[in-house]
Amino acid sequence: MITAADMLASAPAAAAEFNATGELLRVLFSLAGIVVLIFAAGWLSRRMQRTRGAGGRRIRCVESFAVGTRERIVLLEADGKRLLIGTGPGGMRTLHVYDNVVGAPPVAVDTQPLVIPAFGELLARWKRRA
């Protein structure tokens, strides 16, 4: 026959007290570790794409512009020439070939300094419109 003393002796030890602060810190450090891993994976994938794409490619897309829902104009650079190509549902067509273009086209420089109006002037303009 089992006595009360035997039951108490075989009972599991009382559970350790719950430490809320320790658990909260463990969860926060785990979350921070996951966020760091996500950023590290993004940085690594961008770095891998950069090294893979630069390996001796002779053709690159300089710019692309959507003309319609399915039509685009693409400016490609290949072997020192730039090609303006139109693409659409009917295929691709060369629109123009620029010979011996090695850099970006020159950009017109505005010699006028940029004048930013004061906040009071902007507020007065806004009040006049309303």
N, C-alpha and C positions, 0 to 999 in steps of 0.2 A: 504494500500500500504506500502511496506517495504522500508525504507529509508536506506541510506548508513550508518548512525549512528547506526541503528539497526543491520546491518550486521557486523559492526566492533565489536559491543558489544557481539554478539553471536559467533564470531570467536574463535577457540581454542587458548589457550595461546601459545606463541612461545615455541618451544621445547628447553629444557635445552641444553647448549653447550656440545658437545661430548668431554669427557676427555679420550684421548688415553692412557695416562700413567696409569690411574686407571683401564681401561679395560684390558690393558696388564698385570698388576699386578694380577687382578682377574683371568685371564686365566692361568697365570703361577702358582698361588697358587692352582688352581683347578687341574692342571696337576700334581703338586707335591703331592697333596692329593691322587690322583688316583694311582700314583706310590707307595706311602707308603702303600696303601691298598693292592696292588698286592703283595708286599714283605711280608706284615703281613699275608696274606692268605697262601703264600708259606711256611712261617715259621710254621704257625699253622698246616698246613696239614702234614708237616714232623714230627712235634711233636706228632700229633695224630697217625700217622703210627707207630712210634717208640713205643709208649705205648701199642698199640693194638698188635703188633707183639711179644712183649716180654712176654706176659702173659702165661707162663707155657707150651710153645711148647717143645716137646721132639725131634722133627726132625728139622734139619736145613741143608741148602745147604751150604757146605763149599766152593766148587769151581765147575765150569762147564767149559767144553772145547768142542768146535765144532770140530768133526773129519771130517765130510763131510757136504754136504748141508743139509741133514736131520738126520744125526747121531751125537750124543753127548755122552760124558763121563761125569758123574756127581759124585762128591764125597759128600756123605751125612754123617751126624753125627746123630746117634740115640742111646740113652741110653748108652753112653760111648763107643760105637763102631763106626767105620767108615766103610761105604760100598761104594765100587766102582761099579757104575751101568752104563751099556751101554744102551742108548735109540735110537730107530730108528723107521722106518715105521712098522717093524714087532713086536714091543712091547719093553718091558724092560727086561734086563737080568742082574743078579748079576755077576760081574766079579771077585770081591775079597772082603773078609771081613777082616778088621783089628780089632783084639780083643784088648780091654782095652786101647784104645788111648784116652787120655783126653786132650790133647792140640795140638797145631800145631806141626808138625814134626820139629826136630831141624834143624836149618839153619847153614850151614858152614860159619864161620866167616873168612874173609880174613884179615890176619894180615899185609899185605903190605899196606902202606899208599897210598892214591890216589894221583898221581902226575899229575898235570894239567900243560901242556906246556904253555910257554909264548905266547903272541899274535904274536910276531915276528916269532917264530918257526912255528906256525900255518899258518901264511901268507906265509912263505918260502915253506912249504909243498904244499900249494895250488898253488903257482906259478910253482912248479916243475911238478905238474899234468897237468897244462894247457898248 
